[in-house]
Structure formats: C-alpha cells, structure tokens
Amino acid sequence: MHQKLAFLLLVCFFCFGANAQLWRSYESDTVSNPNSMLRLNGVLDYSASSIENSVLNPLVFGGFISPEAKDQSLKNHRGFQVLGAEAQGDLFYFKKIKGSSSFWNRYVPGIHAGYSQMASLAYTSDLYTLAFYGNEAFRGDYCDLTGTQLKWIGFQSFGFSLYDTKNKASLGLNLVGLTHYSAADLNTNPGMRFYYTENGDSLYGICKASTSYISGKSFYKGMGLSLDFDYEFKVQLSEDHVSPMKISLRNFGFVSANNITTQSLDTSFAFGGFTLTELIQREGVLAPGFSFTDSLTQSITENRLLFLPACIQLMSMYDPSRTTRLQPLLGLRMVFIPGYIPFVYAGVNSRLNQNLNLALCGSYGGFSGFKMNAALQFQKGAFALGLGSDNLLGLFLKSAFGKALSIQMRCVF
C-alpha cells in the first residue's frame, strides 16, 4: 500500500505539476510583418513508455485498477522505462513601433509571460513491480532500483524579444523565477538493491543515492535568465516544393536556487538489514531512540546553480501561400531532462477549405513510443485557433500510453 502511494505521488507530480513554448504540428507561417500580434499557447501532456492508460487514468483521476490492467502494463516493461509530463502556458504580445527609424520598421518588439513545469522519472521495471505487487514478488531475489532518476522543475518567465520581419527570426531574453525543484538520483555506484529472503522474514540491501528539494516558504525559490531563439529558412523537399523550416531554442538558461537541501544515503555507514519482527516490535535500527537519519544519511543545504530543461526543435512549417491541398510535415524535438527520448514526427497537412487545415502525423519519442498526432487549425481574417494532440489515440483508448492536448490562439491586428 505504501509503495503504491509513493508511486501515485510521483505520477501526480507529473500530471499536475511540466516545459515551455514548444511548437506543435499545426504551427503555420501566416504573419510576416504584423503591426500587433497577441498569441496564447497551452500544453498538457503526460505519457509513459510502458504503463497503459488503464493504470495511468485511475492513478491520476481516481478509480479501480484491475489485476488484469496491472499485469498487462507489467508485461510491457522491458529493462529501463520512462514516465513524464509537461504542462505550460505562454502569452506573447508584439507591437510594431511606428516611426521613421529603419530599425523599428524592420524589428517588432514583444513581451512574454509564461508558466512551465516539467517532470520525468526514468526507472527500472522492478520499481513498478515493487509499487503494485509489493515485496512478495521478490522472495528469494533482488529488487534492483539502480539507475532510477527523478526530476521535477517549475518556473515562471517574463521576457522581452525582438522579431525580425525580414529574416523571420526572433531573439528573446527572459527573467526566470523558480517555483519548484525536486530531484532523486539512484544512478550512482553501487546504486540501490534490496534482497528479500525466501522465508519472507528479513530484508537486506545496499544503497547509495541522493535526493534534493528546495526548502523555504517564499513563492520564488531562485532567480535566473534564459534565452529563446527562432530562425526560419527554406528547404527544397522536392523538385516543385520549397518548404519553410524553423529551428527553435527554448529555455536555454539557468537559475540560482536558494536553500537546496540534499540528503545523501550511503549504506557503508551502518546498514545490515532488519527482520519483520524488529519491524513489528520496533527494535534495533527501528527503535524509537535510534536516529536513522544521523546513522545513514548526510544532509547539506546550499545555494546551487540549476540549468533549465532546454529544448531545441527543428520543424517544417505549413505554408498557406501554396495552393496544393497536401503539404508534408516533419520535425525533431529534444528536451534535456533525464529519460526524454528524441521526439520525431512526420506526416501531412491537408487544407480542407480556405479557413480549415487538418494535420496528421506519426511520431516516436518524448516519454513514450509510437503515437499518432493530429491537429486542427482554423483561421479567418486576423484570428487563428489551433487544437491538437501529440497522442490522439490516448484520448480514447485505455491501451494507449498517456494523453496530450495543446491549444494556440492568435490574433493579428
């Protein structure tokens, strides 16, 4: 029960708590020289490499997890696994400065405000077994958690940027306020391994690990800076098709975090196991007068420089000036956080009518494997609305691995 609760807390961290300003497949190049532009982006995405929605959904939203659902997700586990999420919201406003200056005729200044959180858990299959089946599954065997890594970071950003109307490029500088940081690392040698005796009366283990978190009640736990960059260029995809491409860099920066407490656990101090009798009667290392923390752990609190989960993405852009109904879409995205797999997608954008476009893609990576992406974009006059999902089947199927929704609203005037 306690193992399930711990695992549930990790999932809740991911689902309610995750990355900034990632472009989705419905992005289009519709504005080259705006006088003013207002844009709102939002993303919520949680996914897993092996845990199906039949288990994820009850963990997140509540409900019964059947033994069959647990067993099916267990069968999907092979070696190392990933569970993660991202959630972000961003508001951008660009306003052209009218005047005789050639500089302001070319460059459009803008401001940005955003809130982002990202969490990831890279873990061994034994962690899932321990969480859902308990110690009994390891009688006479080792439970190996070595290599498990957890990271959860949340921050707000406020920035200023310039948009180059000639080259369709932008550069932004943001002030970053850290709101949350937690991390755990079982990736050091010898890692973490426990042995549960065949009789079920004793538990032995070796462990070298560390956990970090920010203490203090202030809303901002640290301050820093970050850079955002966009640059658009043309690529000849076929003999008669030149596609606009964009390379984007987001959250390239750092924060100086205050009062990070790091607790390091090393079994070389004094750990030789305990019996279930000692557990029940609270004897030995479990006695009320025994200081477990002082005996096994070291704790320090310090200020530390933390790097943000930077994201780099290369993607093709839908070109509304072309008359053809179908245009290819492809892209690559990488987020520098433990467990994140390079995310690649490829598909087509279909122009259903003058104001409506439908994008369909296949993708692989992120925090899970193969997925289907879909996005619908409506544009009429100065207004555009995009709705999409990087995991379309996950919205409907219990056998899928997570859910994803994204939205963008844009108004040019």
C-alpha positions as CSV (number, residue, x, y, z in Angstrom):
1,M,0.0,0.0,0.0
2,H,2.8,2.4,0.9
3,Q,4.7,1.6,-2.3
4,K,1.5,2.3,-4.4
5,L,1.1,5.6,-2.5
6,A,4.6,6.7,-3.3
7,F,4.3,5.7,-6.9
8,L,1.0,7.6,-7.1
9,L,2.6,10.7,-5.7
10,L,5.2,10.6,-8.4
11,V,2.5,10.4,-11.1
12,C,0.6,13.2,-9.6
13,F,3.8,15.3,-9.6
14,F,3.9,14.8,-13.4
15,C,0.3,15.3,-14.2
16,F,-0.5,18.4,-12.2
17,G,2.5,19.9,-11.8
18,A,5.7,20.1,-16.6
19,N,8.2,22.8,-20.5
20,A,7.8,25.9,-22.2
21,Q,6.7,27.2,-25.6
22,L,7.0,24.0,-27.7
23,W,5.8,24.3,-31.2
24,R,3.3,21.7,-32.3
25,S,2.5,20.4,-35.8
26,Y,-0.3,22.8,-36.5
27,E,2.1,25.8,-36.5
28,S,1.9,27.9,-39.7
29,D,3.7,30.8,-41.2
30,T,0.9,33.3,-41.6
31,V,2.4,36.5,-40.4
32,S,5.4,38.2,-41.9
33,N,5.0,41.9,-40.9
34,P,2.5,42.3,-38.2
35,N,1.6,45.7,-36.7
36,S,0.4,43.9,-33.5
37,M,0.0,40.3,-32.5
38,L,-1.4,38.5,-29.5
39,R,-0.7,34.8,-29.0
40,L,-1.7,32.3,-26.3
41,N,-0.2,28.8,-26.1
42,G,-1.0,25.9,-23.8
43,V,0.1,22.3,-23.5
44,L,-0.7,19.4,-21.2
45,D,0.9,16.1,-21.9
46,Y,1.6,13.1,-19.7
47,S,2.8,9.8,-21.1
48,A,4.7,6.6,-20.2
49,S,6.8,4.1,-22.2
50,S,5.1,1.0,-20.6
51,I,2.2,2.0,-18.3
52,E,-1.1,1.9,-20.1
53,N,-4.0,4.3,-19.6
54,S,-5.9,1.5,-17.8
55,V,-3.5,2.1,-15.0
56,L,-2.5,5.7,-15.5
57,N,-6.0,7.1,-15.7
58,P,-7.1,5.7,-12.3
59,L,-3.9,6.8,-10.7
60,V,-4.4,10.4,-11.9
61,F,-8.2,10.8,-11.7
62,G,-9.1,8.1,-9.2
63,G,-10.7,4.7,-9.7
64,F,-10.2,1.0,-9.6
65,I,-7.1,-0.7,-11.1
66,S,-7.9,-4.3,-12.0
67,P,-5.4,-7.0,-11.6
68,E,-5.6,-7.6,-15.4
69,A,-4.6,-4.0,-16.1
70,K,-1.7,-4.2,-13.7
71,D,-0.5,-7.4,-15.3
72,Q,-0.8,-6.1,-18.8
73,S,1.3,-3.0,-18.0
74,L,3.9,-5.2,-16.3
75,K,4.2,-7.3,-19.5
76,N,5.1,-4.1,-21.3
77,H,8.1,-3.4,-19.0
78,R,11.4,-4.3,-20.5
79,G,14.6,-3.1,-18.9
80,F,14.5,0.7,-18.4
81,Q,11.3,2.7,-18.5
82,V,10.2,6.4,-18.7
83,L,7.3,8.3,-17.2
84,G,6.9,12.0,-17.6
85,A,4.8,15.1,-18.2
86,E,4.9,18.7,-19.3
87,A,2.5,21.5,-18.7
88,Q,2.9,25.1,-19.8
89,G,1.1,28.2,-20.7
90,D,2.5,31.3,-22.5
91,L,1.2,34.7,-23.5
92,F,3.0,36.8,-26.2
93,Y,2.3,40.3,-27.4
94,F,4.1,42.0,-30.2
95,K,3.6,45.7,-31.1
96,K,5.3,47.5,-34.0
97,I,6.7,50.9,-33.2
98,K,5.6,53.4,-35.9
99,G,8.2,55.9,-36.9
100,S,10.9,56.9,-39.4
101,S,13.6,54.7,-37.9
102,S,14.6,51.9,-40.2
103,F,15.4,49.7,-37.2
104,W,11.9,49.8,-35.8
105,N,10.5,49.3,-39.4
106,R,12.3,46.0,-39.5
107,Y,12.1,44.8,-35.9
108,V,9.0,44.3,-33.9
109,P,9.4,44.3,-30.1
110,G,7.4,42.0,-27.9
111,I,6.8,40.8,-24.3
112,H,6.2,37.4,-23.0
113,A,4.9,35.8,-19.8
114,G,4.8,32.1,-19.1
115,Y,4.5,29.4,-16.5
116,S,6.1,26.0,-17.1
117,Q,6.5,22.7,-15.3
118,M,8.2,19.5,-16.4
119,A,8.8,16.2,-14.6
120,S,10.4,13.0,-15.6
121,L,11.0,9.6,-14.0
122,A,13.5,7.2,-15.6
123,Y,13.1,3.9,-13.6
124,T,13.7,0.2,-13.6
125,S,11.0,-2.4,-14.1
126,D,11.5,-3.5,-10.5
127,L,10.1,-0.2,-9.3
128,Y,6.8,-0.9,-11.0
129,T,6.7,-4.4,-9.6
130,L,7.5,-3.1,-6.1
131,A,4.9,-0.4,-6.3
132,F,2.0,-2.6,-7.5
133,Y,2.9,-6.1,-6.1
134,G,4.9,-5.4,-3.0
135,N,7.8,-7.3,-1.5
136,E,6.2,-10.7,-2.1
137,A,7.2,-10.6,-5.8
138,F,10.9,-10.6,-4.7
139,R,11.1,-13.5,-2.3
140,G,14.5,-15.1,-2.6
141,D,15.5,-12.4,-5.2
142,Y,16.9,-8.9,-5.5
143,C,14.9,-5.8,-6.2
144,D,17.1,-3.6,-8.3
145,L,16.3,0.1,-8.5
146,T,19.8,1.3,-9.7
147,G,19.6,3.9,-12.4
148,T,16.3,5.4,-11.3
149,Q,16.3,9.2,-11.7
150,L,13.5,11.7,-10.9
151,K,13.4,15.4,-11.8
152,W,10.6,17.9,-11.3
153,I,11.1,21.6,-12.0
154,G,8.6,24.5,-12.2
155,F,9.3,28.1,-13.1
156,Q,7.8,31.4,-14.4
157,S,9.3,33.6,-17.1
158,F,8.9,37.2,-18.0
159,G,10.7,38.4,-21.1
160,F,11.4,40.9,-23.9
161,S,12.0,39.9,-27.5
162,L,12.6,41.3,-31.0
163,Y,11.0,39.8,-34.1
164,D,12.9,40.3,-37.4
165,T,10.3,40.8,-40.2
166,K,13.0,40.4,-42.9
167,N,14.5,37.1,-41.8
168,K,11.5,35.9,-39.8
169,A,13.7,35.4,-36.8
170,S,13.3,36.3,-33.1
171,L,15.5,36.6,-30.1
172,G,14.2,36.8,-26.5
173,L,15.7,37.3,-23.1
174,N,13.7,36.2,-20.1
175,L,13.8,36.7,-16.3
176,V,13.1,33.3,-14.7
177,G,11.6,32.7,-11.3
178,L,12.0,29.2,-9.9
179,T,8.8,27.9,-8.2
180,H,9.6,24.3,-7.6
181,Y,12.5,21.8,-7.8
182,S,12.8,18.2,-6.7
183,A,15.3,15.5,-7.8
184,A,16.3,12.0,-6.8
185,D,19.3,10.0,-8.2
186,L,19.8,6.3,-7.7
187,N,22.2,6.3,-10.6
188,T,25.5,6.2,-8.6
189,N,27.5,3.0,-8.0
190,P,26.6,0.7,-6.3
191,G,23.0,2.1,-6.7
192,M,20.1,0.6,-4.8
193,R,19.5,-3.1,-4.4
194,F,17.4,-5.0,-1.8
195,Y,17.3,-8.7,-1.1
196,Y,14.1,-10.2,0.4
197,T,14.7,-13.6,2.0
198,E,12.8,-16.7,0.8
199,N,11.2,-17.1,4.3
200,G,10.0,-13.5,4.0
201,D,11.3,-12.6,7.4
202,S,14.3,-10.4,6.5
203,L,15.2,-7.6,4.1
204,Y,18.8,-6.7,3.3
205,G,20.1,-4.1,1.0
206,I,22.8,-1.8,-0.3
207,C,22.1,1.7,-1.2
208,K,23.9,4.9,-2.4
209,A,21.5,7.6,-3.5
210,S,20.6,11.2,-3.1
211,T,17.5,13.4,-3.0
212,S,17.3,17.2,-3.4
213,Y,14.5,19.6,-2.7
214,I,14.0,23.3,-2.0
215,S,13.1,24.4,1.5
216,G,11.5,27.7,2.3
217,K,8.1,29.2,2.0
218,S,8.8,32.0,-0.5
219,F,7.0,31.7,-3.8
220,Y,10.2,32.2,-5.9
221,K,12.9,29.8,-4.8
222,G,15.5,31.3,-7.1
223,M,16.1,33.7,-10.0
224,G,17.8,33.4,-13.3
225,L,17.9,34.1,-17.0
226,S,17.0,32.3,-20.2
227,L,17.2,32.8,-24.0
228,D,14.7,31.9,-26.7
229,F,15.6,31.9,-30.4
230,D,13.8,31.3,-33.6
231,Y,15.1,31.3,-37.2
232,E,13.2,30.4,-40.4
233,F,14.8,29.2,-43.6
234,K,13.8,27.4,-46.9
235,V,14.4,23.8,-47.7
236,Q,13.9,22.1,-51.1
237,L,11.9,19.0,-50.2
238,S,11.1,18.0,-53.8
239,E,11.5,19.3,-57.4
240,D,8.5,21.5,-57.1
241,H,8.2,22.1,-53.4
242,V,10.2,24.5,-51.2
243,S,9.1,24.3,-47.6
244,P,9.7,26.9,-44.8
245,M,11.6,25.3,-41.9
246,K,12.1,26.7,-38.4
247,I,14.8,26.0,-35.8
248,S,13.8,27.0,-32.3
249,L,15.7,27.1,-29.0
250,R,13.7,27.5,-25.7
251,N,14.7,27.8,-22.0
252,F,18.4,28.0,-22.7
253,G,19.4,29.3,-19.3
254,F,19.8,28.8,-15.6
255,V,18.5,29.8,-12.2
256,S,20.4,30.4,-9.0
257,A,18.4,28.4,-6.5
258,N,18.3,29.2,-2.8
259,N,18.3,26.7,0.1
260,I,18.5,23.4,-1.8
261,T,18.7,20.6,0.7
262,T,20.5,17.5,-0.5
263,Q,20.3,14.2,1.5
264,S,22.8,11.5,0.6
265,L,22.3,7.9,1.7
266,D,25.3,5.6,1.8
267,T,24.9,2.1,3.3
268,S,28.6,2.0,4.1
269,F,27.7,3.9,7.2
270,A,25.8,1.2,9.1
271,F,23.1,-0.9,7.4
272,G,22.8,-4.6,7.6
273,G,19.1,-5.3,7.3
274,F,16.3,-5.9,9.7
275,T,13.7,-8.6,10.4
276,L,10.0,-8.3,10.2
277,T,9.9,-9.0,14.0
278,E,12.1,-5.9,14.6
279,L,9.7,-4.0,12.3
280,I,6.7,-5.0,14.3
281,Q,8.3,-4.6,17.7
282,R,10.4,-1.5,16.7
283,E,13.7,-3.0,17.7
284,G,17.3,-2.4,16.5
285,V,17.6,0.3,13.9
286,L,13.8,0.8,14.1
287,A,13.8,1.5,17.8
288,P,12.3,4.9,18.8
289,G,15.6,6.1,20.2
290,F,17.7,5.1,17.2
291,S,18.4,8.1,14.8
292,F,18.1,6.5,11.4
293,T,18.9,9.8,9.6
294,D,22.0,10.5,11.6
295,S,23.3,7.0,11.1
296,L,22.7,6.6,7.4
297,T,22.4,10.0,5.8
298,Q,24.3,13.2,5.3
299,S,22.3,16.4,4.7
300,I,23.5,19.7,3.4
301,T,21.7,22.9,2.5
302,E,23.3,25.3,0.0
303,N,22.6,27.7,-2.9
304,R,23.1,26.0,-6.3
305,L,23.1,26.9,-10.0
306,L,20.5,24.8,-11.8
307,F,20.1,24.5,-15.6
308,L,16.7,24.8,-17.1
309,P,15.3,21.9,-19.3
310,A,16.4,23.5,-22.5
311,C,14.5,22.5,-25.7
312,I,15.7,22.5,-29.3
313,Q,13.4,21.8,-32.2
314,L,13.6,21.7,-36.0
315,M,10.3,21.6,-37.8
316,S,8.7,22.2,-41.2
317,M,6.0,24.9,-41.3
318,Y,2.7,24.9,-43.1
319,D,2.8,27.4,-45.9
320,P,-0.6,29.0,-46.6
321,S,0.5,30.6,-49.8
322,R,0.7,27.3,-51.6
323,T,-2.4,26.2,-53.5
324,T,-1.8,22.4,-53.1
325,R,-4.1,20.7,-50.6
326,L,-1.4,18.4,-49.1
327,Q,1.9,19.6,-47.6
328,P,4.5,17.4,-45.8
329,L,5.2,17.9,-42.2
330,L,8.2,16.7,-40.3
331,G,10.1,17.7,-37.2
332,L,12.6,16.8,-34.4
333,R,12.4,17.9,-30.8
334,M,14.8,17.3,-27.9
335,V,14.3,18.3,-24.3
336,F,17.3,18.0,-22.0
337,I,15.8,16.2,-19.0
338,P,16.5,12.7,-17.7
339,G,14.6,10.0,-19.6
340,Y,13.5,12.1,-22.6
341,I,13.8,10.3,-25.9
342,P,14.4,12.5,-29.0
343,F,10.9,13.2,-30.4
344,V,10.5,12.8,-34.2
345,Y,7.3,13.1,-36.3
346,A,6.4,13.0,-40.0
347,G,3.0,13.4,-41.7
348,V,0.9,15.7,-43.9
349,N,-1.1,18.8,-43.6
350,S,-4.4,18.8,-45.5
351,R,-6.2,22.0,-46.5
352,L,-9.8,21.1,-46.0
353,N,-11.0,24.5,-47.2
354,Q,-9.8,28.1,-47.3
355,N,-10.0,28.5,-43.5
356,L,-9.5,25.0,-42.1
357,N,-6.5,22.7,-42.0
358,L,-6.0,19.2,-40.7
359,A,-2.6,17.8,-39.8
360,L,-1.9,14.1,-39.2
361,C,1.5,12.7,-38.2
362,G,3.1,9.6,-36.8
363,S,5.7,10.2,-34.1
364,Y,8.1,8.4,-31.8
365,G,9.8,9.6,-28.6
366,G,9.3,12.0,-25.8
367,F,8.3,10.0,-22.8
368,S,6.7,7.1,-24.8
369,G,7.0,5.2,-28.1
370,F,5.0,5.4,-31.3
371,K,2.0,7.7,-31.3
372,M,-0.4,9.4,-33.7
373,N,-0.5,13.2,-33.8
374,A,-3.5,15.2,-35.0
375,A,-4.2,18.9,-35.1
376,L,-7.0,21.1,-36.5
377,Q,-6.3,24.8,-37.3
378,F,-9.0,27.4,-38.1
379,Q,-8.0,30.8,-39.4
380,K,-10.3,33.6,-40.6
381,G,-9.0,37.1,-41.1
382,A,-6.9,38.2,-38.1
383,F,-7.9,35.3,-35.9
384,A,-6.5,31.8,-35.7
385,L,-7.2,28.8,-33.4
386,G,-5.3,25.6,-33.3
387,L,-6.3,22.4,-31.3
388,G,-4.0,19.4,-31.3
389,S,-2.8,16.3,-29.6
390,D,0.6,14.6,-29.7
391,N,-1.2,11.4,-28.6
392,L,-4.5,11.2,-30.3
393,L,-5.3,7.6,-29.5
394,G,-4.5,8.2,-25.9
395,L,-7.6,10.4,-25.6
396,F,-9.8,7.4,-26.4
397,L,-8.0,4.1,-25.7
398,K,-7.2,2.5,-22.4
399,S,-4.4,0.5,-24.1
400,A,-2.6,3.7,-25.1
401,F,0.2,5.3,-23.1
402,G,-0.9,8.7,-21.8
403,K,-2.8,11.7,-23.0
404,A,-1.9,15.0,-24.7
405,L,-3.7,18.2,-25.5
406,S,-2.4,21.6,-26.9
407,I,-4.0,24.8,-27.9
408,Q,-2.9,28.0,-29.6
409,M,-4.9,31.2,-30.2
410,R,-3.5,34.0,-32.2
411,C,-4.9,37.4,-33.2
412,V,-3.1,39.8,-35.6
413,F,-4.3,43.4,-35.9
